[in-house]
Structure formats: structure tokens, C-alpha cells
Amino acid sequence: MSTRARLDTEIAVATVVPLAAIPVLHVTTGLPALVLGPLLLLGAPHVLATLGLYVDREIGQVVARDRMRYLVVPLLAIPLAVAAFWAAPRSWLLLLVAASFSWQVAHYTKQNVGMFAFWCRARGLDAMTRHERAVIGATTAAGVIGVLRAVALVPAWSTELQAGGLVVVAGCLVAGLRRAAGGRAAALAVAALFYVPLLVSAPGLLGIAFAYQASHGAQYYLMVGRALQVDRRALWVSVLAVVCIGPVAIPMLAPAVVAAPAIYGLGKGLAFSHFIADARLWRLRDPDLGPILRRRFAGVAPAATAGLAGPEQLQTTPP
């Protein structure tokens, strides 16, 4: 199987398989550790994989030339999140949780845009269009609606929120499929339907959040692994950070938000730092990072590497 074909399959498996755990959670009693444990360990530590990008020899040189942009600004998210969750009145905590998960949804959707773009390239198809990018981007609204329902921010509106979210999904699906066919249509449908499990599940966030985090994390491992394959030292830093630090840090940073809001804020701050750093590191139009990333992913699309995207960005999209 070619490298391009493998990437096609790997993206599909990474995206879909973790979400299959959601119906499993619904047909079992309680929250089975055998399901939640692997999901948590697959998804939550993925933010630590970003460390490998910072120690990569070429990328690290770019970071060193602008530490404010690539280090200081992302790291500021950590103390700000701790302060926000520590100082907030208890009555505001649920609102902060909803806001943080809404940002997470936007982050996931951006990565889905990149995954669809890579999938198209791996299949040898035309580059993702602006229309397709807009369709996938619009699913953010469905995800945010699903979060508001899942955290029971306004319990009396649960049914209305569910209906509204499904209407958004249906609109995205129709808008996407009217211009696509074959395998491309199927991949676009997966992206459009991504937040349906969140919308149709009973209110409650724990198991659902773990499943989505695992899907997103699996996608991220896949792309970071390919980006760092030319620098084994950086790749091992990513692997060791995820495997050795992740299982220790997760139980400490993910307590009940009401029981230890400052510690919960520390965990969310690390995630926010990752969101900001990722959006700055995976930019193919950047004059310094772009050439490096295009070389790393050249095998995916030999004829048109300039149109490739990182996990969160696609900078060149035809109409």
C-alpha cells in the first residue's frame, strides 16, 4: 500500500473509530473504565506531543527567532486560565466550562478542515475548495450548541438546542453534498456529521468529551508523527512526553471543576496553550515554517505541495 493510500486509511480510522465508543457507553451501565480509560489515555495527553515540534531542529530555530509569538503568548494562557477558574464565583464555573469546551470545539473543527484537505491529497483528488472549507467550518456552530446542551447550561432548552444543532448539521450536509460525489462526498459527510453523536447523546459530558478528545488526539498523533519523522530526537520527545508525563499529569489536572477549580484551570490552560501554539506552528504560508512543513509532507501530494495544510490550517483553497 502506498504512503498516500496509508494516510487516507489512517485519517479515516483515527477520526471515526474513537467516536464508535459513544454508543458503547450508552448500552453499558455506568461509565465503564475499560472504555473510558483508553479514550482518556489516547486523547488527553496529545497536547504534550506539541513539545516535539519545539525541539525539532528546523522548527526550533524558527521558534528561537520569535519567542514572544511561539512561546510567551501561548504560555500566558496557563496562568490566565488558572486565575479565571480560581477567582470565578461558583455560579460562573459552568459558564467557564461551557466557554472552554466551545473553544475546544472550534479547535477540533479547524483540525477537521486540515484532515479533509490531507485526505483529498492522499486520494489524489483536487484540493479542498473554499466551499468545502466553509461547510466544515460551519459545523462549529453545531458543536457549540451540543456543548451548551451537554453541560446543561440551560436545561429547559435541551430539546430546542438539540433540534437547532441537528438543523445546522443537516444544512452543512446538504450544502456539502450538492457539490461532491463518490469518496469525496463520503469524507465530507463524515466531517459534516462529526458532532451528531454529541447532539443525540443524553446530556452529560464526560464520556462524550473523552471520545471526541480521543478522535482529535489520534488525528494529531498521526500528523505530528509524519511531521517529525525526519528528526528522530524530536519524535522521541513527543512520544516520551505523551507516554511518561501524560498518565501522571491527567489525574492531577482533571478533577471535578467544583472541587478544585484552580487545578482544573491549570489543565484547561495547558489545553489553551496548545490551541494557540498549534495555530501558529502549522501555517504553510508562513515564510519560515511553510517551506519546512511542505518538505515534511511532500510525499502526500508530489504535484501540489503548496496546497497542503497542517492539522489546523489550509492556506491555499480554490473556489
Sequence and secondary structure as in RCSB ss.txt:
>XXXX:A:sequence
MSTRARLDTEIAVATVVPLAAIPVLHVTTGLPALVLGPLLLLGAPHVLATLGLYVDREIGQVVARDRMRYLVVPL
LAIPLAVAAFWAAPRSWLLLLVAASFSWQVAHYTKQNVGMFAFWCRARGLDAMTRHERAVIGATTAAGVIGVLRA
VALVPAWSTELQAGGLVVVAGCLVAGLRRAAGGRAAALAVAALFYVPLLVSAPGLLGIAFAYQASHGAQYYLMVG
RALQVDRRALWVSVLAVVCIGPVAIPMLAPAVVAAPAIYGLGKGLAFSHFIADARLWRLRDPDLGPILRRRFAGV
APAATAGLAGPEQLQTTPP
>XXXX:A:secstr
  HHHHHHHHHHHHHHTGGGHHHHHHHSSS  HHHHHHHHHHHGGGGGGHHHHHHSHHHHHHHHHTHIIIIIHHH
HHHHHHHHHHHHS HHHHHHHHHHHHHHHHHHHHHHHHHHHHHHHHHTT     HHHHHHHHHHHHHHHHHHHHH
TTSSGGGHHHHHHHHHHHHHHHHHHHHTT  HHHHHHHHHHHTTTHHHHHS S  HHHHHHHHHHHHHHHHHHHH
HHTTT HHHHHHHHHIIIIIHHHHHHHH S TTT HHHHHHHHHHHHHHHHHHHHHS TTSTTHHHHHHHHTGGG
 TT GGG B SS B     
